[in-house]
Amino acid sequence: MAQTERPATMNAAVSTGQFEELVKPTPVPTLAPTPAPTAVPTPVLAPVAPTLSVFESGIASTYGEGDGFEGNRTACGQIFHTHTVQIAHKSLPCGTMVRVEDTGSGLSVEAEVTDRGPYIPGRIVDLSWGAFSQLDPSAPGLLHVNIYLLNT
């Protein structure tokens, strides 16, 4: 028997042939993460109250508490209720909204002109008990007030 030649064995760890060099991949530039849109707070401004000027200043009285006016029709055509906030004025048009401010305490009430009066000299406005009691809840009486027009 003839001796057969064995092919030379090759170790698997030995490389044969031509191999490319391992090239590290070029890093892809990454963009910085885009920040999530944030709501820019809009400054909230307090509403600017219009500067009111004093329309009239003088003595206010109260009416309607025990004097027989309750339930009667006013000069402006409404039914008078003493515990409803309303006022009587000599010349302001019916339906005019005013702010009546007690000059002593600084308290004020907004009311609608619904009647004519007062008819006592020296007084500029009659307040229903509902309006007067917001300025001085102690008892009916007289107050020194400023009147401001709200709807002109």
C-alpha positions as CSV (number, residue, x, y, z in Angstrom):
1,M,0.0,0.0,0.0
2,A,1.3,3.2,-0.9
3,Q,1.5,5.6,1.7
4,T,-1.0,8.3,1.2
5,E,-0.1,11.8,1.8
6,R,-2.1,13.5,4.2
7,P,-2.9,17.1,3.6
8,A,-1.3,19.4,5.9
9,T,-3.7,20.3,8.6
10,M,-4.1,23.9,9.4
11,N,-4.9,25.3,12.7
12,A,-8.2,27.2,12.7
13,A,-6.6,30.1,14.5
14,V,-4.2,30.7,11.7
15,S,-5.5,33.0,9.1
16,T,-5.0,32.4,5.6
17,G,-5.8,34.7,2.7
18,Q,-6.1,38.4,2.7
19,F,-8.2,40.1,5.4
20,E,-9.3,43.7,5.6
21,E,-8.2,45.6,8.6
22,L,-10.9,46.1,11.1
23,V,-12.0,49.7,10.8
24,K,-13.8,51.3,13.7
25,P,-17.0,52.7,12.4
26,T,-17.0,56.5,12.2
27,P,-19.3,57.8,14.9
28,V,-22.4,59.4,13.5
29,P,-22.6,62.9,15.0
30,T,-25.6,63.0,17.3
31,L,-27.5,66.2,17.8
32,A,-28.2,67.4,21.3
33,P,-31.7,66.4,22.2
34,T,-34.1,69.2,21.3
35,P,-35.6,70.4,24.6
36,A,-39.3,70.0,24.8
37,P,-41.1,73.2,24.1
38,T,-42.0,74.9,27.3
39,A,-44.8,77.3,27.8
40,V,-43.5,80.7,28.5
41,P,-45.6,82.0,31.3
42,T,-47.5,85.1,30.2
43,P,-47.5,87.7,33.0
44,V,-51.0,88.1,34.3
45,L,-51.7,91.7,34.9
46,A,-54.4,92.8,37.4
47,P,-57.1,94.7,35.6
48,V,-56.6,98.4,36.0
49,A,-59.5,99.9,37.7
50,P,-60.5,103.1,36.0
51,T,-59.9,106.1,38.1
52,L,-63.3,107.4,39.2
53,S,-63.7,111.0,40.1
54,V,-66.2,112.2,42.7
55,F,-69.4,113.2,41.1
56,E,-71.0,114.6,44.2
57,S,-70.2,114.8,47.9
58,G,-72.6,115.4,50.8
59,I,-75.1,113.8,53.2
60,A,-76.9,110.5,52.5
61,S,-80.0,109.4,54.4
62,T,-81.8,106.1,54.5
63,Y,-85.5,105.6,53.6
64,G,-87.9,102.7,53.4
65,E,-87.6,101.3,56.9
66,G,-91.0,101.8,58.5
67,D,-91.9,104.9,56.6
68,G,-94.6,103.5,54.3
69,F,-92.5,103.3,51.0
70,E,-92.2,99.5,51.0
71,G,-94.1,98.0,48.0
72,N,-94.9,101.4,46.4
73,R,-93.9,102.3,42.9
74,T,-90.8,104.4,42.5
75,A,-90.5,107.5,40.3
76,C,-88.6,105.3,37.8
77,G,-91.5,102.8,37.7
78,Q,-90.1,100.0,39.8
79,I,-91.5,98.6,43.0
80,F,-89.6,99.8,46.0
81,H,-88.2,97.1,48.4
82,T,-86.4,98.5,51.4
83,H,-84.0,95.5,51.6
84,T,-83.0,95.8,47.9
85,V,-79.9,97.9,47.2
86,Q,-81.2,101.0,45.4
87,I,-81.0,104.7,45.7
88,A,-83.0,107.9,45.1
89,H,-81.3,110.9,43.5
90,K,-82.7,114.2,42.4
91,S,-81.1,114.5,38.9
92,L,-79.3,111.4,37.8
93,P,-81.2,109.4,35.1
94,C,-83.1,106.3,36.2
95,G,-81.0,103.2,35.8
96,T,-77.7,105.0,36.4
97,M,-75.2,102.9,38.4
98,V,-73.3,104.7,41.1
99,R,-70.8,103.8,43.8
100,V,-71.7,105.4,47.2
101,E,-68.7,105.6,49.5
102,D,-68.9,106.4,53.2
103,T,-66.1,108.9,53.7
104,G,-65.7,108.0,57.3
105,S,-65.2,104.2,57.0
106,G,-64.2,103.9,53.3
107,L,-66.9,101.3,52.8
108,S,-68.8,101.5,49.5
109,V,-71.9,100.0,47.8
110,E,-72.8,100.0,44.1
111,A,-76.4,100.8,43.5
112,E,-78.9,101.8,40.8
113,V,-80.9,105.0,40.8
114,T,-84.5,103.8,41.0
115,D,-86.3,106.8,42.5
116,R,-86.2,110.6,43.0
117,G,-85.2,112.3,46.2
118,P,-84.2,113.2,48.8
119,Y,-86.6,116.0,49.4
120,I,-85.0,117.3,52.6
121,P,-82.6,120.2,52.0
122,G,-78.9,119.5,52.5
123,R,-79.1,115.8,51.5
124,I,-77.8,114.5,48.1
125,V,-79.0,110.9,48.1
126,D,-81.5,108.6,49.8
127,L,-80.3,105.0,50.3
128,S,-82.6,102.1,50.7
129,W,-82.0,100.2,53.9
130,G,-80.4,97.4,51.8
131,A,-77.8,99.9,50.5
132,F,-77.4,101.9,53.7
133,S,-76.8,98.8,55.9
134,Q,-73.8,97.9,53.8
135,L,-72.2,101.2,54.8
136,D,-73.4,101.4,58.4
137,P,-75.3,98.4,59.7
138,S,-75.8,99.9,63.2
139,A,-79.1,101.8,62.5
140,P,-80.7,104.1,59.9
141,G,-79.3,107.5,60.0
142,L,-77.1,110.0,58.1
143,L,-73.7,109.5,56.5
144,H,-71.2,111.8,54.7
145,V,-70.7,110.1,51.3
146,N,-69.0,110.5,47.9
147,I,-70.9,109.5,44.9
148,Y,-69.0,108.1,41.8
149,L,-70.7,107.4,38.4
150,L,-70.1,103.9,37.2
151,N,-71.9,104.0,33.8
152,T,-71.8,107.4,32.1
